[in-house]
Each structure stands twice: as C-alpha cells, then as structure tokens.
Amino acid sequence: MFQGAAALNLDAKGRMAVPAKHRDALAAAAGGRLVVTAHPHRCLLLYPATSWEPIRAQILAAPSLQVESAMVRRLLVGFAEDMELDGAGRLLISPSLRQYAGLEKEIWLVGQGSHFEIWSEAGWKAQQEAIFALGDKLLPAGLENLAL
C-alpha cells in the first residue's frame, strides 16, 4: 500500500530518486517492472506493472470508435511507458511525460494506495487549494459518514 506525500527533486537527466520507504515495495512488486503514464489532471501515474495490467485491459476493451473511449485510450495507453528503477533507486521520467505534467526540478510523489501520482510543484499546490476551496462540501456521495 502506497501512501504519503514526498517532495522530491528531478536531476538534470529527469531522474527521480524514489524514497527508501517505497523503493523496496516498488522493486518487489511485479519483479520491479513499473509503468508510468499520463493522468487527465496533468499529473503522472506510477503503477507496479501487475496493478496497471488490468486497468490497461479495461481501457483496451472499450469501443475504439467511441470518441471518449478513444480519447482515454490515447492518453492513458498512448503515454504509458514500461520502466524499472535503476541501481540507485531512481526512475527516469521521459521528456514527453515531464512535459505533459509540467515537471521541472521540484516534484511531489503522492501515494494513492495501489499506485502513486507524480505532480509538479505548481500542480500539487493547485490540488491543495482546490481541496481547501471545497470546505465542508469536500466529501462526495458514499463518504459523507466518514469519521476521521
């Protein structure tokens, strides 16, 4: 289970050092095979390959001539890249994915249970401001009885 948010830096080559507390779990999951892809909210998604495969299958099973399905396929499957951590526990994020998500030096790795989101500094701040702006209307249907 991946949780927590970590401020990280990309190096000059576009590599992200995965925090030690997540490195072993990511390396062990799916034999270290990972997938990074684009998300419609302009962040990236980082999945162990075994967690990504059923999602990809579901996307590919949708009708390719249906406009919305084709758009989702182009985004999620079209940007998907197979990756592995290098010997130093770093992940090389391609220029196209960095450009899509607006990733520069400062980024955020945000756990989402089965996967991570990778946000630019500005994108992560905007997400937090959007959460604060919702105030007491934050909880969607199904979570209205959530007790923290």
N, C-alpha and C positions, 0 to 999 in steps of 0.2 A: 504494500500500500504506500503510495507516494503522497506525501503531504508536506505542507510548509512552503514558505516563500524565501528565496535566497537571492540577494543582489550579487551579480557576477559581472565579470568583465570579459569581453571578447579580446583576444590578442590580435596582432596585426594581420594574421592569416585567417581570422574568422573562427578561431577555435574557442570553445567554451570549456572550462575545467569544471567537471561535474563534482559537486560536493561529495566528500568521502562517505557521508552517511547514505547517499543514494547510489554511489558508484558500484558497490558490490551487488546490490539488488538489481541494478540495470544490467550488470555484466552476467549475473546468474540467470536472469530472465531470458528465455529464448536463446540460450547459448551466447548471449552478448549481442545478438542481432537486434538492431533498433531501426525504427522508421521515424523520419521527421517529415511533416507535411504542413501545408498552409491551413489556417482556420479562417472562416469568413469574417471574424472580428479583427483581422490583421495581426494575429499572433501566430506562433507556430505550435504544433502539437508534436510531442515526443512520446512514442509508444515502444514498449518491447514488441518485437515483430509478432509474437504469438497473440498479443492483445489487439494488434492492428488488423491481422488477417481476417477475422470475422466481420469487422467494420468494412474493410475493403470489399469483401464478398457481398455484403448487403448493398453497398453502393453500386457495384457492378451488376447486380441482379435487377436494378431499377431500369425502366424502359429508357433506352438511349435516345429515342426520338422525342421524348417528353422534355420540354425546354428546361424546366427546373432541375430534373434529374441529370440532364446532360451538363448543366452548369455546375452542379455539386460534384459530379464525376471529374470534370475538367479541373476544378480547384483541388479537391482532396486527393484524387488519384494522380492527376497530372503533375502536382507538385511533390508527390511522395518520393522520398529518397531513402534507400537502404543504407544504413550506417553501422559503424562499430566504434566503440571507444578505442582510442589509441593506447599505447603502453603507459602513458602518463595520466590516463583517465580523462582525456579531452575528447570532445566531439567537434568535428569540423563542419560548420554550417556553410552550405554553398552560397556563393554570391547571389544567386536568384532568390533563395529563401530569405537571406538577410535583407535584400532589397524589398521583397514583398512585405515583410513585417517591420521594416524601418529600423532594423537592428544596427546600432552603432557600437560604441565601446561598452556603455553601461546597459546591462540587460537584467531581466528577472526570470528565474526558474520557479514556477509555481505548481506545486503538487495538486493533482486532481483525482487522487485515488488510484486509478488504473494507469494513469499517464501524467505527463507534465505539459504545461503551457510555457512557452518561451515568449516573453514580452520585451519590447523596447522600454526604456525608462519612461518615455512620454506616454506610451500606450498603457503601461501599468498604472501610472498616476491618473490617467483619464478613467480607467476602470474603477479605481478607488473613489474618485469624485462622483462618478455615476452612482455608485453604491450609496454614498453619503446623501446624494440628492434625493434618493428614493425615500429616505426616512422610514416612517412606520409602514410604508407601502412596499417594503422590500420583499416580504415573503409571498411567493406565488402559491396558487392553489395546491393543496397537498402538504404544504409546510406551515400552514397557519397556526398549528398547535405545537410547533417546535419549541422545546424548552431548552435553554442554554444555561 
